[in-house]
Amino acid sequence: MLVKQKDNRDADIQELNRLLGGNLTAKQRFMVERELKCLQSGERNEQNSAYYLDFRYKDSKNWAVIHDLRIEHRGRVAQIDHLLINRFLDIFVLESKNYYYGIKVTQEGEFLVWNGKTYQAIESPIEQNNRHVQALQMAVEDRNLGPKRLGFAIPINYRNIVLLSPTSKIIRPDAAPFDLSAVQKADAFASFIEKEMDKKSIIEAPKIIGSDTLQEFGEKLARLHRPGSFDYAAKFGIQAVTMQAKSPSAVAQSIAPVTSTQPGQPVCRECKGANLSIQYGKFGYYFKCSDCDANTPIKIGCGKDGHKERIRKDGLNFYRECPDCGSSSLYFTNKP
């Protein structure tokens, strides 16, 4: 059963686009563009995970699904991407992550991502989500929300799960300080759950609650939701006086991806085709043509003498950046 859908973030996206239409410094524009990119990327990843969960569980009477649950409790804030609850009172707290190249876990439990050149350490999503689990558990216990039988609270089993994109590669060690099954691909999660349910013993049968009780419990959790509000202008130090009105065409131009240093779309220097992607080679970044396999050099420049622009890669996006004048703008986006 689907108890709560994901909140709509269109207003946040519109606000960030509005800020991009103002007179920003190069640093402010970079931060707003980065925030917008992260928000849109996170939205796509959570929607993909929600699709797999809804496809399998939203019509089931044995499972309750909650998307996008934000809890404020005891001074803590937990932004939970997804909750999946069954009639055994197993609560799977799901954190959706979008690691384009995949993820590597070391034997020490450290998480590494490939940035196109080398592995880079990141914050452990397991520890991050564990804080969400703790906040949820405290909120349930302090408010006495758990189902009861004969006046006694039925034990709840909280499970910490990190969901990755189906296209992400997961490199696991032979052993780690945590259960490695806590990291799952979104499309394979249902199969993992089925195996978990097969392990249930007859001893746990008395814990089973009815579908009505499951729905009631899910609705209690959904009522904990406190939507967040973001003052992006204050976050990035943008004063109201800098927000001068621009024409719709100027605003559209300010947020549209830059695909070439010249008017028009970049084309292959051999076949003149536009089916290109940016690749990295011995001499740096270049365009690779998918039609004729030819290479086309990338020539960029901010136009100021002595300044040297460079390309910075972030997932599928490539940015033009000039360290001398502090400028940064989206240059090209590879197709997934």
TORDREN-319540 format. One record per atom (N, C-alpha, C, CB): z, y, x. Coordinates in steps of 0.2 Angstrom, whole numbers, padded with zeros to 4 digits, always signed. Each point is the difference from the previous one (the first is absolute). Glycine has a CB too. Example, Ala and Ser with C-alpha at 12.3 -4.5 7.8 and 13.67 -1.06 7.14 Angstrom:
+0039-0028+0066 +0000+0006-0004 +0000+0006+0004 +0006-0006-0009 -0010+0011+0007 +0001+0006+0004 +0003+0005-0004 -0010-0003+0006 
***
This chain:
+0000-0006+0004 +0000+0006-0004 +0000+0006+0004 +0006-0006-0009 -0010+0011+0008 +0000+0006+0003 +0005+0005-0003 -0012-0002+0003 +0017+0004+0001 +0005+0004-0002 -0001+0008+0001 +0008-0010+0002 -0011+0011+0004 -0001+0007+0002 -0007+0000+0004 +0013+0003+0000 -0017+0002-0001 -0006+0001+0004 +0001+0005+0005 -0007-0003-0010 +0002+0003+0015 +0001+0005+0005 -0001+0007-0002 -0004-0008+0008 +0008+0013-0006 +0000+0007-0001 -0007+0003+0002 +0013+0001+0001 -0015+0004-0005 -0007+0003+0002 +0002+0005+0005 -0005-0002-0011 +0001+0002+0017 +0001+0005+0005 -0005+0005+0001 +0006-0008+0006 -0010+0009-0012 -0006+0004+0000 +0002+0008+0002 -0006-0008-0008 +0012+0009+0005 +0003+0007+0001 +0001+0002+0007 +0005-0001-0012 -0002-0004+0016 +0001+0001+0007 -0006+0001+0004 +0010-0007-0001 -0015+0003-0001 -0007+0000+0003 -0003+0007-0001 -0001-0013-0001 +0001+0015-0005 -0002+0007-0002 +0003+0005+0004 -0003-0004-0012 +0010+0004+0012 +0004+0005+0004 -0002+0000+0007 +0009-0001-0008 -0010-0004+0011 -0002+0000+0007 -0007+0003+0001 +0007-0010+0002 -0012+0008-0006 -0006+0003+0000 +0000+0007-0001 -0005-0011-0004 +0009+0013-0001 +0001+0008-0001 +0002+0003+0006 +0003-0002-0012 +0002-0001+0016 +0003+0003+0006 -0006+0001+0005 +0011-0005-0002 -0015+0000+0002 -0006+0000+0005 -0005+0005-0001 +0002-0012+0001 -0002+0015-0007 -0004+0005-0002 +0003+0007+0002 -0004-0007-0009 +0010+0007+0012 +0003+0007+0002 -0002+0001+0007 +0009-0001-0008 -0006+0007+0011 -0001+0002+0007 +0006-0003+0004 -0006+0011-0004 +0004-0017+0007 +0005-0004+0003 -0001+0001+0008 +0001-0008-0010 +0004+0007+0014 +0000+0000+0007 -0003-0007+0001 +0009+0008+0003 -0012-0009+0003 -0003-0007+0002 +0005-0005+0000 -0008+0006+0007 +0015-0005-0005 +0005-0005+0000 +0001-0001-0008 +0005+0004+0011 -0004+0001-0015 +0001-0002-0007 -0005-0004-0003 +0006+0011-0001 -0012-0009+0002 -0006-0004-0003 +0000-0007+0003 -0007+0010-0001 +0009-0011+0007 +0000-0007+0002 +0005-0004-0003 -0004+0004+0011 +0010-0001-0012 +0006-0003-0004 -0002-0002-0007 +0008+0006+0008 -0011-0001-0011 -0001-0001-0007 -0006-0005-0001 +0003+0012-0003 -0008-0012+0007 -0005-0005+0000 +0003-0007+0001 -0009+0008+0004 +0013-0009+0001 +0004-0006+0002 +0004-0002-0006 +0000+0003+0012 +0003+0001-0015 +0004-0002-0006 -0004-0002-0006 +0009+0008+0003 -0015-0005-0004 -0004-0002-0005 -0003-0007+0001 -0003+0012-0002 +0001-0013+0009 -0003-0006+0002 +0005-0006-0001 -0007+0006+0008 +0013-0005-0006 +0005-0005-0001 +0002-0002-0007 +0005+0004+0011 -0005+0002-0015 +0001-0001-0007 -0005-0004-0004 +0006+0011+0000 -0012-0010+0002 -0006-0003-0003 +0000-0007+0002 -0006+0011-0001 +0007-0012+0008 +0000-0007+0002 +0005-0004-0003 -0004+0004+0011 +0010-0001-0011 +0006-0004-0003 -0001-0002-0008 +0007+0006+0008 -0011-0001-0011 -0001-0001-0007 -0005-0006-0001 +0002+0012-0002 -0007-0012+0006 -0005-0006+0000 +0004-0006+0002 -0010+0007+0003 +0014-0007+0002 +0003-0007+0002 +0005-0002-0006 -0001+0003+0012 +0005+0001-0015 +0004-0002-0005 -0003-0002-0006 +0008+0008+0004 -0014-0005-0006 -0004-0002-0005 -0003-0007+0001 -0003+0012-0003 +0001-0013+0009 -0003-0007+0001 +0006-0005-0001 -0008+0005+0008 +0014-0004-0005 +0005-0005-0001 +0002+0000-0007 +0004+0003+0011 -0004+0002-0015 +0002+0000-0007 -0005-0004-0004 +0005+0011+0001 -0012-0011+0001 -0005-0004-0003 +0002-0007+0000 -0009+0009+0003 +0010-0012+0003 +0002-0007+0001 +0006-0002-0004 -0005+0001+0012 +0010+0003-0012 +0006-0001-0003 -0001+0000-0008 +0007+0005+0009 -0010+0000-0011 -0002+0000-0007 -0004-0006-0003 +0001+0013+0001 -0006-0014+0003 -0005-0006-0002 +0004-0006-0001 -0009+0005+0007 +0014-0006-0003 +0004-0007+0000 +0006+0000-0005 -0004-0002+0012 +0007+0008-0012 +0007+0000-0003 +0001+0005-0006 +0004-0003+0011 -0009+0007-0013 +0002+0005-0005 +0000-0003-0007 -0005+0009+0007 +0001-0015-0008 +0000-0003-0006 +0005-0006-0001 -0012+0004-0001 +0016-0005+0006 +0005-0005+0001 +0006+0001-0003 -0005-0004+0010 +0008+0000-0014 +0007+0001-0003 +0005-0002+0005 -0004-0002-0012 +0002-0001+0017 +0005-0002+0005 +0001+0005+0006 -0003-0012-0003 -0001+0017+0003 +0001+0005+0006 +0000+0007-0003 -0006-0008+0007 +0009+0013-0004 +0000+0007-0002 -0003+0004+0006 +0010-0002-0008 -0014+0006+0007 -0004+0004+0005 +0002+0007+0000 -0009-0008+0000 +0011+0011+0005 +0002+0008+0000 -0004+0003+0006 +0012-0002-0006 -0016+0007+0005 -0003+0003+0005 +0003+0007+0001 -0011-0006-0002 +0011+0008+0008 +0002+0007+0002 +0007+0002-0003 -0012+0003+0001 +0017-0006+0002 +0007+0002-0002 +0004+0004+0005 +0000-0011-0007 +0001+0017+0005 +0004+0004+0005 +0007+0001-0002 -0011+0006+0002 +0016-0008+0002 +0007+0000-0002 +0004+0005+0004 -0001-0012-0003 +0005+0016+0000 +0005+0004+0004 +0007-0003-0002 -0008+0011+0000 +0011-0013+0006 +0007-0002-0002 +0004+0000+0007 -0004-0008-0009 +0010+0011+0008 +0005+0001+0005 -0003+0004+0006 +0006-0011-0003 -0010+0016+0001 -0003+0004+0005 -0006-0003+0004 +0011+0004+0002 -0013-0010-0004 -0006-0004+0002 -0006+0001-0004 +0008-0008+0006 -0013+0008-0004 -0007+0000-0003 -0004-0006+0002 +0001+0013-0002 -0003-0017-0003 -0004-0006+0001 -0006+0001-0004 +0010-0008+0003 -0016+0008+0001 -0006+0000-0004 -0003-0007+0001 -0002+0012+0003 +0003-0016-0008 -0002-0007-0001 -0007-0001-0002 +0012-0003-0002 -0017+0000+0005 -0007+0000-0002 +0000-0005-0006 -0004+0002+0012 +0006-0008-0012 +0000-0005-0005 +0006-0004-0001 -0012+0000+0002 +0014-0002-0008 +0005-0005-0001 -0003-0006-0004 +0010+0009+0001 -0008-0015+0001 -0002-0006-0004 +0006-0004-0001 -0012+0000+0005 +0014-0001-0011 +0006-0003-0002 -0001-0006-0005 +0006+0011+0001 -0003-0017+0001 -0001-0006-0004 +0006-0002-0004 -0009-0004+0008 +0009-0001-0012 +0005-0002-0004 +0006-0003+0004 -0008-0001-0010 +0007-0001+0016 +0005-0002+0004 +0004+0006+0003 -0007-0011+0003 +0005+0017-0005 +0003+0006+0003 -0001+0001+0008 +0008-0001-0009 -0014-0002+0011 -0003+0002+0006 -0003+0007+0000 -0002-0013+0003 +0004+0018+0001 -0004+0006+0000 -0003+0001+0006 +0009+0005-0007 -0016-0005+0007 -0004+0001+0006 -0001+0007+0001 -0006-0011-0002 +0009+0014+0007 -0001+0008+0001 -0006+0000+0005 +0012+0003-0002 -0018+0000-0001 -0006+0000+0004 -0002+0007+0003 -0004-0010-0008 +0003+0010+0014 -0003+0006+0004 -0007-0001+0002 +0012+0002+0004 -0016+0002-0007 -0007+0000+0002 -0002+0004+0006 -0003-0002-0012 +0000-0002+0017 -0002+0004+0006 -0008-0001+0001 +0012-0002+0005 -0015+0007-0002 -0007+0000+0001 -0001+0001+0008 -0003+0005-0012 +0003-0011+0015 -0002+0000+0007 -0007-0002+0001 +0012-0002+0003 -0017+0007-0001 -0007-0002+0000 -0002-0006+0004 -0002+0013-0002 +0005-0012+0008 -0002-0006+0005 +0005-0006+0000 -0005+0009+0007 +0010-0008-0012 +0004-0006+0000 +0007+0002+0004 -0010-0008-0001 +0014+0002+0002 +0007+0001+0003 +0001-0006+0004 +0004+0007-0010 +0000-0005+0015 +0003-0005+0004 +0007+0000+0000 -0010+0000+0008 +0014-0006-0008 +0007+0000+0000 +0002-0004+0006 +0001+0000-0012 +0004+0003+0016 +0002-0003+0006 +0006-0005-0001 -0004+0010+0007 +0006-0014-0002 +0005-0004-0001 +0007+0003-0001 -0006-0008+0007 +0006+0015-0005 +0006+0004+0000 +0000+0003-0007 +0000+0002+0012 -0005-0003-0016 +0000+0003-0007 -0003+0007+0000 +0010-0006-0003 -0013+0008+0009 -0003+0007+0000 -0007-0001-0003 +0006+0003+0010 -0008+0003-0014 -0007+0000-0003 -0004+0005+0004 +0005-0002-0011 -0011-0001+0012 -0005+0004+0004 -0007+0000-0004 +0005-0004+0011 -0008+0010-0011 -0007+0000-0003 -0005+0002+0006 +0005+0004-0011 -0011-0006+0010 -0006+0001+0004 -0003+0007-0002 -0002-0012+0002 +0002+0017+0003 -0003+0006-0002 -0007+0001+0003 +0011+0005+0001 -0014-0010+0000 -0007+0000+0003 -0001-0001+0007 -0003+0007-0009 +0009-0006+0013 +0000-0001+0007 +0005-0004+0002 -0005+0011+0001 +0011-0010-0004 +0006-0004+0003 +0005-0001-0006 -0002+0005+0012 +0007-0009-0011 +0005-0001-0005 +0005+0006+0000 -0002-0013+0000 +0004+0015-0006 +0005+0005+0000 +0006-0002-0004 -0009+0009+0001 +0015-0007+0001 +0006-0002-0004 +0001+0004-0006 +0005-0004+0011 -0003+0002-0016 +0001+0004-0007 +0007-0002-0002 -0012+0000-0003 +0014+0004-0002 +0007-0002-0003 -0001-0006-0004 +0003+0012-0001 +0002-0017+0001 +0000-0006-0003 +0000+0001-0008 +0006-0005+0010 -0012+0003-0013 +0000+0000-0007 +0005-0004-0004 -0012+0002+0001 +0015-0008+0003 +0005-0004-0003 +0007+0004+0000 -0006-0010+0005 +0007+0014+0000 +0006+0004+0000 +0000+0006-0005 +0002-0004+0012 -0008+0007-0012 -0001+0005-0005 +0001-0002-0007 -0008+0005+0008 +0005-0011-0010 +0001-0003-0006 +0007-0003-0002 -0012-0002+0000 +0015+0000+0006 +0007-0002-0001 +0005+0006-0003 -0002-0009+0009 +0000+0015-0007 +0004+0005-0002 -0001+0001-0008 -0001+0006+0012 -0006-0007-0014 -0001+0000-0007 +0004-0005-0004 -0012+0005+0003 +0012-0011+0000 +0004-0006-0003 +0007+0002-0001 -0008-0008+0005 +0011+0011+0000 +0007+0002+0000 +0001+0005-0005 +0001-0003+0012 -0005+0008-0013 +0001+0005-0005 -0001-0002-0007 -0004+0008+0008 -0001-0013-0009 +0000-0003-0006 +0006-0004-0002 -0013+0000+0001 +0015-0004+0004 +0006-0004-0002 +0006+0004-0002 -0005-0009+0008 +0006+0014-0004 +0006+0004-0001 -0001+0003-0007 +0002+0003+0012 -0008+0000-0014 -0001+0003-0007 +0001-0005-0005 -0008+0008+0005 +0006-0014-0004 +0001-0006-0005 +0008-0001-0001 -0012-0005+0002 +0015+0004+0004 +0007-0002-0001 +0004+0006-0002 -0002-0008+0009 +0001+0014-0007 +0005+0005-0002 -0001+0002-0007 -0001+0004+0011 -0005-0005-0014 -0001+0001-0007 +0000-0006-0005 -0007+0009+0004 +0009-0015+0000 +0001-0006-0004 -0006-0002-0004 +0013+0003+0000 -0019-0002+0003 -0006-0001-0004 -0002-0008-0001 -0003+0011+0004 +0006-0015+0001 -0002-0007+0000 +0001-0004-0006 +0002+0001+0012 -0006-0006-0014 +0001-0004-0006 +0007-0004+0001 -0013-0001-0002 +0016+0000-0004 +0006-0004+0000 +0000-0006-0004 +0006+0010+0002 -0002-0015+0000 +0001-0006-0005 +0007-0002+0000 -0011-0004+0003 +0013+0004-0009 +0008-0001-0002 +0004+0005+0003 -0002-0012+0000 -0001+0018+0001 +0004+0006+0002 +0000+0000+0008 +0007-0001-0010 -0011-0003+0013 +0000+0000+0008 -0007+0002+0002 +0009-0009+0001 -0009+0013+0004 -0007+0002+0003 -0004-0006+0003 +0005+0012+0002 -0011-0013-0004 -0004-0005+0003 -0002+0002+0007 -0004-0004-0011 +0005+0000+0016 -0002+0002+0007 -0008+0002+0000 +0009-0007+0005 -0010+0013-0001 -0007+0002+0001 -0002-0001+0007 +0001+0008-0009 -0007-0011+0010 -0003-0001+0007 -0005+0005+0002 +0003-0013-0001 -0002+0017+0006 -0004+0005+0002 -0005-0002+0005 +0008+0009-0003 -0014-0008+0003 -0005-0003+0005 -0004+0006+0003 -0001-0011-0006 +0001+0012+0012 -0003+0006+0004 -0007-0003+0002 +0011+0005+0004 -0016-0002-0007 -0007-0002+0001 -0005+0006+0002 +0002-0010-0008 -0005+0009+0013 -0005+0005+0002 -0007-0002-0001 +0007+0004+0009 -0011-0001-0013 -0007-0002-0002 -0005+0004+0004 +0004-0002-0012 -0009-0001+0015 -0005+0003+0003 -0007-0001-0003 +0007-0003+0010 -0011+0007-0008 -0007-0001-0003 -0003-0006+0001 -0002+0012+0002 -0002-0015-0006 -0003-0007+0001 -0005+0000+0006 +0001-0001-0012 -0003+0007+0014 -0004+0000+0006 +0004+0001+0007 -0009+0004-0007 +0015-0003+0006 +0004+0001+0006 +0001-0007+0004 +0006+0010-0006 -0006-0010+0012 +0002-0006+0004 +0007+0000+0002 -0012+0000+0005 +0015-0006-0006 +0007+0000+0002 +0001-0005+0006 +0003+0002-0012 +0000+0000+0017 +0001-0004+0006 +0008-0001+0000 -0010+0004+0007 +0012-0010-0008 +0007-0002+0000 +0002-0004+0006 -0001+0000-0013 +0007+0001+0015 +0003-0004+0005 +0002-0007-0002 +0004+0011+0006 -0002-0015-0002 +0003-0006-0002 +0007+0001-0003 -0006-0006+0009 +0009+0011-0007 +0007+0001-0003 +0001+0007+0000 +0005-0011+0003 +0000+0014-0007 +0001+0007+0000 +0008+0001-0003 -0013+0003-0001 +0016+0002+0002 +0007+0001-0003 +0000+0000-0008 +0003+0007+0011 -0009-0006-0014 +0000-0001-0007 -0005-0005-0003 +0003+0012+0000 -0002-0013-0006 -0005-0005-0003 -0007+0002+0000 +0009-0004-0007 -0013+0001+0011 -0007+0003+0000 -0004-0001-0006 +0000-0003+0012 +0002+0000-0017 -0003-0001-0007 +0001+0007-0003 +0001-0013-0001 +0003+0017+0003 +0001+0007-0003 -0006+0004+0001 +0012-0001+0002 -0017+0000+0002 -0006+0004+0001 -0005-0005-0004 +0004+0006+0011 -0007-0003-0016 -0006-0004-0004 -0006+0005-0001 +0009-0007-0005 -0014+0004+0004 -0006+0003-0002 +0000+0001-0008 -0007-0004+0010 +0005+0009-0012 +0000+0002-0007 -0003-0006-0005 +0001+0012+0003 -0007-0014+0000 -0004-0005-0004 +0003-0007+0000 -0010+0007+0002 +0014-0008+0003 +0003-0007+0001 +0007+0000-0002 -0007-0002+0009 +0010+0007-0012 +0007+0001-0002 +0001-0005-0006 +0001+0012+0004 -0005-0013-0008 +0001-0004-0006 +0001-0007+0002 -0007+0008-0007 +0003-0010+0012 +0000-0007+0002 +0007-0001+0004 -0013-0001+0001 +0015+0006+0002 +0007-0001+0004 +0005+0000-0006 -0004+0007+0010 +0004-0004-0015 +0005+0000-0005 +0000-0007-0003 -0002+0012-0003 -0004-0015+0001 +0000-0006-0003 +0003-0005+0005 -0011+0003-0006 +0010-0003+0012 +0004-0005+0005 +0007+0002-0001 -0010-0001+0008 +0012+0007-0008 +0007+0001-0001 +0003-0002-0006 -0002+0010+0007 -0001-0010-0012 +0002-0003-0007 +0001-0007+0000 -0005+0010-0006 +0000-0013+0010 +0000-0008+0001 +0007-0002+0003 -0013+0000+0000 +0016+0004+0004 +0006-0001+0004 +0006+0000-0004 -0006+0004+0010 +0006-0001-0016 +0005+0001-0005 +0003-0007-0002 -0004+0011-0004 +0011-0012+0005 +0003-0006-0002 +0003+0000-0007 +0002-0002+0012 +0000-0003-0014 +0003-0001-0007 +0007+0004+0000 -0006-0011-0002 +0009+0012+0008 +0006+0003+0000 +0000+0007-0002 +0003-0007+0009 -0009+0010-0008 -0001+0007-0002 -0002+0001-0007 -0004+0002+0011 +0002-0007-0015 -0002+0000-0007 +0005+0004-0004 -0006-0011+0001 +0013+0011+0000 +0004+0003-0005 +0000+0008+0001 +0008-0010+0001 -0011+0012+0005 -0001+0007+0001 -0006+0003-0005 +0004-0001+0012 -0008-0003-0014 -0006+0003-0003 +0002+0004-0006 -0007-0010+0004 +0004+0016-0005 +0001+0004-0006 -0006+0000-0004 +0007+0007+0007 -0006-0005-0013 -0006+0000-0005 -0005+0006+0001 +0008-0005-0008 -0014+0005+0006 -0005+0005+0001 +0003+0007-0003 -0009-0009-0001 +0012+0008-0005 +0003+0007-0003 +0005+0003+0005 -0002-0005-0011 +0006+0001+0014 +0005+0002+0005 -0003+0003+0006 +0008-0008-0004 -0014+0005+0006 -0003+0002+0006 -0004+0007-0001 -0002-0012+0003 -0001+0013-0009 -0003+0006-0002 +0006+0005+0000 -0009-0006-0007 +0014+0005+0004 +0006+0005-0001 +0002+0002+0007 +0004-0005-0011 -0003+0000+0015 +0002+0002+0007 -0005+0004+0004 +0007-0011+0000 -0013+0009-0001 -0006+0004+0003 +0000+0007-0002 -0007-0010+0001 +0008+0011-0008 +0000+0007-0003 +0006+0004+0003 -0006-0004-0010 +0012+0001+0011 +0005+0003+0003 -0001+0003+0007 +0008-0007-0007 -0012+0003+0011 -0001+0002+0006 -0006+0005+0000 +0003-0011+0004 -0007+0011-0009 -0005+0005+0000 +0003+0007-0002 -0009-0009-0003 +0014+0009-0001 +0004+0006-0002 +0003+0003+0006 +0002-0004-0011 -0001+0001+0017 +0003+0003+0006 -0005+0005+0003 +0007-0011+0002 -0014+0010-0004 -0005+0004+0004 +0001+0007-0001 -0008-0009-0002 +0008+0013+0008 +0001+0007+0000 -0007+0003+0004 +0013-0001+0000 -0018+0003-0004 -0006+0002+0004 +0002+0006+0005 -0007-0003-0010 +0004+0002+0016 +0001+0005+0005 -0005+0006-0001 +0003-0009+0008 -0001+0015-0006 -0004+0006+0000 +0000+0003+0007 +0004+0003-0012 -0010-0001+0014 -0001+0002+0006 -0003+0007+0001 -0003-0012+0003 +0006+0016+0001 -0002+0007+0001 -0004+0000+0006 +0010+0005-0006 -0016-0006+0006 -0004-0001+0006 -0001+0007+0004 -0006-0010-0006 +0006+0015+0002 -0001+0007+0003 +0006+0001+0005 -0007+0004-0010 +0013-0006+0007 +0006+0001+0004 +0000-0005+0006 +0007+0005-0010 -0009-0011+0009 +0000-0005+0005 -0004+0002+0006 +0002-0009-0009 -0007+0012+0008 -0005+0002+0005 +0001+0007+0002 -0008-0009-0004 +0013+0013+0001 +0001+0007+0002 -0006+0004-0002 +0007-0004+0010 -0010+0003-0016 -0005+0004-0002 +0002+0005-0005 -0008-0009+0001 +0007+0016+0001 +0003+0005-0004 -0005+0002-0006 +0006+0004+0010 -0004-0002-0016 -0004+0001-0005 -0006+0005+0001 +0010-0002-0007 -0008+0007+0012 -0005+0005+0002 -0006-0002+0003 +0009+0008+0001 -0008-0014+0002 -0006-0003+0003 -0005-0004-0005 +0007-0001+0011 -0005+0000-0017 -0004-0003-0005 -0004+0004-0003 +0009-0008-0002 -0015+0011+0005 -0004+0004-0003 -0006-0004-0004 +0002+0008+0009 -0004-0006-0015 -0004-0004-0004 -0007+0000+0004 +0006+0004-0011 -0009-0010+0010 -0007-0001+0003 -0004-0002-0006 +0004-0003+0012 -0011+0003-0011 -0004-0002-0005 +0000-0008+0000 -0007+0010+0001 +0005-0013-0007 +0000-0008+0000 -0004-0003+0005 +0002+0001-0012 -0007+0002+0014 -0005-0003+0005 +0004+0001+0007 -0010+0003-0006 +0014+0002+0007 +0003+0001+0007 +0006-0005+0000 -0003+0012+0001 +0006-0013-0006 +0006-0005+0000 -0003-0007+0001 +0007+0007-0008 -0012-0009+0004 -0003-0006+0001 -0003-0001+0007 -0003+0000-0011 +0001+0005+0014 -0002-0001+0007 +0006-0001+0005 -0010+0008-0003 +0015-0005+0001 +0006+0000+0005 +0003-0007+0000 +0002+0012-0002 -0003-0016-0004 +0003-0007+0000 -0005-0005+0001 +0009+0004-0008 -0015-0002+0008 -0006-0006+0001 +0000-0002+0007 -0006+0005-0010 +0005-0012+0011 -0001-0002+0007 -0006+0003+0003 +0005-0011-0004 -0004+0013+0011 -0005+0002+0004 -0004-0006+0003 +0006+0011+0002 -0012-0012-0004 -0004-0005+0003 -0004+0001+0005 +0001-0005-0011 -0002+0011+0013 -0005+0002+0006 +0002+0007+0002 -0009-0008-0005 +0007+0009+0012 +0000+0007+0003 -0005+0004-0003 +0006-0004+0010 -0012+0001-0013 -0005+0004-0002 -0001-0002-0008 -0006-0001+0012 +0003+0006-0015 -0001-0001-0008 -0003-0007-0001 -0001+0012-0002 +0003-0015-0003 -0003-0007-0002 +0004-0005+0003 -0011+0005+0000 +0009-0012-0002 +0004-0006+0003 -0003-0002+0006 +0002-0003-0012 +0003+0001+0017 -0002-0003+0006 -0005-0006-0001 +0011+0004+0006 -0016-0004-0001 -0005-0005-0001 -0001-0004+0007 -0006+0006-0009 +0004-0012+0009 -0002-0003+0006 -0006+0003+0004 +0004-0011-0005 -0003+0012+0011 -0005+0003+0004 -0006-0004+0001 +0009+0006+0006 -0009-0013-0007 -0006-0004+0000 -0003-0001-0006 +0006-0006+0009 -0003+0004-0014 -0003-0002-0007 +0001+0006-0005 +0001-0012+0002 +0003+0017+0000 +0001+0005-0005 +0004-0002-0006 -0010+0006+0004 +0013-0012-0004 +0004-0002-0006 +0007+0002+0000 -0007-0010+0000 +0010+0010-0005 +0007+0003-0001 +0005-0005-0001 -0005+0010-0005 +0004-0017+0006 +0005-0005+0000 +0003-0001+0006 -0007-0006-0008 +0012+0011+0010 +0003+0001+0006 +0008-0002-0001 -0009+0008+0004 +0012-0010+0002 +0007+0000+0001 +0002+0002+0007 +0000-0009-0009 +0006+0012+0009 +0002+0002+0007 +0003-0006+0004 +0002+0012-0005 -0004-0013+0011 +0003-0005+0004 +0003+0003+0006 -0008-0009-0005 +0012+0005+0009 +0002+0002+0007 -0003-0004+0005 +0011+0004-0005 -0013-0001+0010 -0003-0003+0006 +0002+0002+0007 -0009-0002-0007 +0006+0001+0012 +0002+0001+0007 +0000+0008+0001 -0005-0010+0004 +0000+0014-0008 +0000+0007+0001 +0003+0004-0006 -0010-0002+0007 +0014-0002-0011 +0003+0004-0005 -0003-0002-0007 +0003+0009+0007 -0002-0005-0012 -0002-0002-0007 -0007+0002-0001 +0011+0002-0004 -0015-0006+0000 -0007+0001-0001 -0002-0003-0007 -0002-0001+0012 -0003+0003-0015 -0003-0003-0006 -0004-0006+0001 +0000+0011-0005 +0002-0017+0001 -0004-0006+0001 -0004-0001-0007 +0009-0005+0008 -0015+0004-0007 -0005-0001-0006 +0001-0007-0002 -0008+0009+0004 +0009-0010-0011 +0000-0007-0002 -0007-0003-0002 +0012+0003-0004 -0017+0002+0004 -0006-0002-0002 -0004-0002+0006 +0000+0008-0009 +0000-0005+0015 -0004-0001+0006 +0004-0002+0006 -0009+0007-0005 +0016-0006+0004 +0004-0002+0005 +0000+0005+0006 -0001-0012-0003 -0002+0018+0002 +0000+0005+0006 +0006+0004+0000 -0012+0000-0001 +0013+0003+0007 +0006+0004+0001 -0002+0008+0000 +0006-0009+0006 -0002+0013-0009 -0001+0007-0001 +0006+0004+0003 -0008-0002-0010 +0007+0006+0015 +0006+0003+0003 +0003+0006-0005 -0005-0002+0011 +0011+0003-0011 +0003+0005-0004 +0001+0006+0004 +0006-0009-0007 -0008+0015+0005 +0000+0006+0003 +0004+0005-0005 -0011-0002+0007 +0017+0004-0004 +0004+0004-0004 +0002+0006+0004 +0004-0009-0007 -0001+0014+0004 +0002+0006+0004 +0003+0005-0005 -0008-0002+0010 +0013+0006-0008 +0003+0005-0005 -0004+0006+0001 +0011-0005+0000 -0015+0006+0005 -0004+0006+0000 +0003+0005+0005 -0004-0002-0011 +0010+0001+0014 +0003+0004+0004 -0001-0002+0008 +0009+0003-0009 -0011+0002+0013 -0001-0002+0007 +0007-0003+0003 -0009+0009+0001 +0008-0014+0003 +0005-0004+0003 +0004-0004-0004 +0001+0010+0007 -0002-0011-0014 +0004-0004-0004 -0004-0007+0000 +0005+0010-0007 -0001-0015+0007 -0003-0007-0001 +0003-0003-0006 -0002-0001+0013 -0002+0000-0018 +0002-0004-0006 +0000-0008+0002 -0004+0009-0008 +0008-0012+0004 +0001-0007+0001 +0000-0004-0007 +0006+0002+0011 -0007-0008-0011 +0000-0004-0006 +0006-0004+0000 -0012-0001+0000 +0016+0001-0006 +0006-0004-0001 -0001-0005-0005 +0007+0010+0004 -0005-0016-0003 -0001-0005-0005 +0006-0001-0004 -0009-0005+0007 +0009+0004-0014 +0005-0002-0004 -0002-0005-0005 +0006+0011+0002 -0006-0017-0001 -0002-0005-0005 -0008+0001+0000 +0011+0000-0007 -0014+0001+0001 -0007+0001-0001 -0002+0007+0001 +0000-0009-0008 +0005+0014+0009 -0002+0007+0000 +0000+0002+0007 +0005+0002-0011 -0009+0003+0013 -0001+0002+0007 +0000+0008-0001 -0007-0010+0004 +0011+0013+0000 +0002+0007+0000 -0003+0004+0006 +0010-0003-0007 -0012+0009+0006 -0002+0004+0006 +0006+0004+0001 -0012+0001-0003 +0014-0001+0009 +0006+0004+0002 -0001+0004+0007 +0007-0008-0006 -0005+0014+0006 -0001+0005+0006 +0007+0001+0002 -0011+0005-0004 +0014-0008+0010 +0006+0002+0002 +0001+0007+0002 +0001-0012+0004 -0006+0016-0002 +0001+0006+0002 +0001+0005-0006 -0008-0002+0010 +0005+0001-0015 +0001+0005-0006 +0004-0003-0006 -0011+0005+0003 +0013-0012-0002 +0004-0003-0004 -0003-0002-0007 +0009+0007+0005 -0016-0007-0005 -0003-0002-0006 -0001-0007-0001 -0006+0010+0001 +0006-0013-0007 -0001-0007-0002 -0003+0000-0007 +0010-0003+0007 -0015-0001-0007 -0004-0001-0007 -0003-0007+0000 -0002+0012-0001 +0002-0015-0005 -0004-0006-0001 -0007+0000+0001 +0009-0002-0008 -0011-0002+0013 -0007+0000+0002 -0005-0005-0003 +0005+0004+0011 -0002-0010-0011 -0004-0006-0003 +0004-0005-0002 -0010+0003+0007 +0008-0007-0012 +0004-0006-0003 -0005-0006+0000 +0007+0008-0007 -0004-0013+0011 -0004-0006+0000 +0001-0004-0007 +0001-0001+0012 -0006-0003-0014 +0000-0004-0006 +0005-0005+0001 -0012+0003-0003 +0016-0005-0002 +0004-0006+0001 -0004-0007+0001 +0009+0006-0007 
***
